[in-house]
Amino acid sequence: MDEERFNISLRRLLKHFGVTAQRDVEKAVHAALESGALTGREVLQARINMVVEGLPTDISIEGRIELA
């Protein structure tokens, strides 16, 4: 295995996911604020699940998104 190539491709995937996910969450939060579904003072629980085909273990990370 080429460690450098592996690390670069994994980092590229994670960066793409991070940028895309952040944009999507920001849009969803702004829409929820505009509709009144959120007040802007919430702490949102978040879970990220990653499945890599060919690997036996899924990766799950949980955290909080604080709006205020």
C-alpha positions in Angstrom: 0.0 0.0 0.0 1.2 3.5 -0.8 0.7 5.3 2.6 1.1 8.8 1.1 -1.5 8.2 -1.6 -3.9 6.6 0.9 -3.5 9.6 3.3 -4.0 12.2 0.6 -7.1 10.5 -0.9 -8.6 10.0 2.6 -7.9 13.6 3.5 -9.4 14.8 0.2 -12.6 12.8 0.8 -12.9 14.1 4.4 -12.3 17.7 3.3 -14.9 17.4 0.6 -17.4 15.9 3.1 -16.7 18.6 5.7 -17.1 21.5 3.3 -20.3 20.0 1.8 -21.8 19.0 5.2 -21.1 22.5 6.7 -22.9 24.2 3.8 -25.9 21.9 4.0 -26.2 22.2 7.8 -25.9 26.0 7.5 -28.7 26.2 4.9 -30.9 23.9 6.9 -30.4 25.9 10.1 -31.1 29.2 8.3 -34.3 27.7 6.8 -35.4 26.4 10.1 -34.8 29.8 11.7 -36.8 31.6 9.0 -39.7 29.2 9.3 -39.7 29.4 13.1 -38.9 25.8 13.7 -35.7 26.9 15.5 -35.4 30.0 17.8 -31.6 30.3 17.5 -30.8 29.3 21.1 -30.9 25.5 20.6 -28.1 23.0 21.0 -28.5 20.5 18.2 -27.3 16.9 18.7 -25.5 15.6 15.6 -24.3 12.2 14.5 -22.1 11.5 11.5 -21.9 7.9 10.2 -19.4 6.8 7.7 -19.5 3.5 5.9 -16.5 2.4 3.8 -17.4 -0.4 1.5 -15.0 -3.3 2.0 -14.3 -2.5 5.6 -16.1 -4.4 8.5 -16.5 -1.4 10.8 -18.6 1.7 10.4 -17.5 4.9 11.9 -19.9 7.0 14.0 -19.1 10.4 15.7 -21.5 12.3 17.8 -21.4 15.9 18.9 -23.3 19.1 19.5 -23.9 22.2 17.3 -24.5 25.2 19.5 -26.6 28.0 17.9 -26.0 30.5 20.8 
